[in-house]
Amino acid sequence: MKKLEEIKININGHISTVRTGESINNIREYASPADTVIVTDDNLNRHYYEMFSDYPVIVIGTGEGIKTFATVETIIRELIELRAHRKTFLLGVGGGIVCDIAGFAASIYMRGIPFGFVSTSLLSQVDASVGGKNGVNIDGLKNMAGVINQPEFVICDHGMLKTLPEDEYINGMAELVKTACLDDEGLFQFISDNREKLKNRHGETVSEAVYRSVKFKAKIVEEDEREESVRRILNLGHTLGHAVEKVKGTKHGFAVSAGIGFALELSKNYGLIDSSLENEVKDMLKFFGLPCTLGEVTNEKDLPELMKAVESDKKKGGDSINFILLKGIGESVIRNIKSEELMKYISGYSSFKNN
């Protein structure tokens, strides 16, 4: 396994530290049972019951359906029963959903208590647990209520990725490929050169990929924590991806992957990239078992519902959508696209073909 690496995110003097290659077995070095409450899901609580035995533990369910105000209220009520105070530390142990919910609950309990994460899925290690976005869904619309608030630390235990179900591991690969498309420091080439090892979860290779992805995102977050400029590029594939999640209930990474495929088609249509780059990225997504067209995750009869979800998206401004397109690997552009124009593109191009 790759040695422990620290990546520090400095936001106005507050340091949030991401430790890649650390082990959950060292949890007590970061969070004392005396003043820490753990939030985790059913599955992880069963697996790590003995490790958590000295801590108060709040157990929540699994799946996107529990990412709601009701779950946050449950956590807060349990914190009250535990007599948690402003110096209590809330530790989210889980994937992206647990981290989102735990971070949001910590941010609003008593107007904010310190928190951190042990990130247990590939999706959360490369993306969801890093950067301070915490929130819940409203009526299936992604992250419509939330805060941007940085954790004290994030622990990424790469050993835990070996036991992930295959679809959960592939789910995270989508965000890794997304980051690789945006990074200009060789992550795309690294993934291309090591795709077999990554697919087979080779420890050092996965660790290096996660480290590079986190390092890139940390740089972006430091520059633009509030997503007012450059951080918007991290939404590549997410505008349509979130819509597919809502309408079809597709896993986040699979939906985003299809969204990336559409963004590539649109980028080519605008003359920003050629077919060779489009095919190169799509071939990478296909290699990992990810969709690269909307037709693999939805169909044309869903178009009205998809557009309704897109028009509720946080990235919308007036009657236009802020859409992230590629000009090349490491080169992106934010294009404002009219809703009716976007609908024409979605229905008129190859997006609904399973090519």
PyMOL commands that set and color helices and strands:
alter all, ss='L'
color gray80, all
select helices_A, chain A and resi 24-29+42-47+64-66+69-81+96-111+122-128+158-163+166-182+187-193+195-199+203-223+230-235+238-248+252-269+275-287+294-296+300-311+339-348+350-352
alter helices_A, ss='H'
color red, helices_A
select strands_A, chain A and resi 5-11+14-20+36-41+57-60+89-94+115-119+133-138+141-148+153-156+316-317+320-328+331-338
alter strands_A, ss='S'
color yellow, strands_A
deselect
rebuild
show_as cartoon
